[in-house]
Structure formats: structure tokens, C-alpha cells
């Protein structure tokens, strides 16, 4: 074998070696991806699931017992001197024991119990008016100026737009087919935004379209957050109670009901809070 053939063979082997190294690095990176290191769902881990606890609280066990410590002053609700609303509950007109008429008897004392609550949220409409006057001399129409933020006859305010933006912040779902050209992860995301711009931004023009269609993952997200924060539940009954509360809130949200109202009705013992929505739909 001539020296030139040896050099060509060495160069070819080096190129194959480099290609194999890149292939091995790509395979190792793919094998290292799981639900903890990327956006893959936990079900895709398969037999690679670790035998260790997947979610464990980073908080170490303290030496003190749980709850208020000895000597802690503590805080509780205190009655106010001037409540916003007073509801009078009248005394019965007759004594239940002897039947005596007590309608004309004076009040001996008043027992007060105060309930702290928040008002029902509602939209406040603010109308901006601008006066238009006509100059009596040159007949020119003069008018005031609207605030810079008021640009349309009817629009949402800054708080309403801020709440809508906050509610539409779940992460995007992955789309696309296999067999694409190898690119950086950030480059692929940029191409998705560019190629599917109409689908990604449709929620801006159509309020009925949610930001993401991954409803199943969104329903389970709070359970995973609970596990990450506290590591789990102290007993099975607490886990069942937490699941019931999350199911109740999620169902109310899917029916388009006011969460504050349905939670209030449930706490008052009204178990048929969903019947009105079901019968009208």
C-alpha cells in the first residue's frame, strides 16, 4: 500500500470515527431524556422509571413539633367596631317555655358574631366623556382629549387584560413529525412558532380558543405540584380529599361557572351547584 493510499485510508477512518462519535453522543442524549429532564410525559418513561421516590420534599425534618410553639403569642380574627353590614335576628314573640308574650319586653343584651368575607367580584364600567364645543367666532369644533390608554369605543381595561394574559400562560404543547433535519432545540422551537403562527396565536383573536389543548396534563399538574412541595400526603384520606377538591374546581371551571360562587355554595351545603349549568347546556 502506497503512502498516499495510507493517508486516504486514515482520513476516511477519522471521518467515520467522528461520525460515530456524534452518533453515540446523540444516542446518549436521547437515552438520558425522561419526564424529569424534558417535557416528555411520565408515561413515556416505560421501564426506565427509577425505583427511588420521584418527588421528594427538600425540606429536612425539624427537631421541633409541628404547630405553634410554646410561648408563641398567636393571632386570630378580632371583631371590628364598625362593620359594613349589620343583620338583625329578632327574638321570638313568645316564650317557648311558658308561652308568655315577650314582644313588649325590652332587650337585656345583644350578642354579636361577625363574619369576615369578600364581596363577589364584578366588572366596573368606566365611561370617559369628552366635551365638544364650537367656537362662536370661527366656528371651529374644539374637544378635550381621551387618556392614551382609551383608544376604542368599547374595550377592556388594564386589569382585565392582565388577568387574561396571566390565565393564558401554560406551556406550549409539542407538535411535528419525525425525520426532520438535525437542528438545535431552540431553533426547532423558533421554526414551530414561524410555521404554525396562526395556530399558536389563535387565542389572541378568538377568546373561546384556549392557549393550549393539553387539558389532561393541566388537570394533573396541581397534584404533581403538591407532591413536589410536600412530598406527598400524611394519609390516604387526605389524598382523597385533595383529589375531590381539585376535581370539583376543575369541573366548575369546565362548566364556565364562577369558582367563588360554587365554592361558597358547596360550603353552605348546596350539593346541586352544577345542576343549573347542566340543565341549561
Secondary structure, 3 states (H helix, E strand, C coil): CCHHHHHHHHHHHHHHHHHHHHHHHHHHHHHCCCCCCCCCCHHHHHHHCCCCCCCCCCCCCCCCCCCCCCCCCCCCCCCCCCCCCCCCCCCCCECCCCCCECCCCCCCCCCCCCCCCCCCCCCCCCCCCCCEEECCCCCCEEECCCCCCCCCCCCCCHHHHHHHHHHCCCCCCCCCCCCCCCCCHHHHHHHHHHHCHHHHCHHHHCCCCCCCCCHHHHHHHHHHHHHHHHCCCCCHHHHHHHHHHHHHHHHHHHCCCCHHHHHHHHHCCCCCCCHHHHHHC
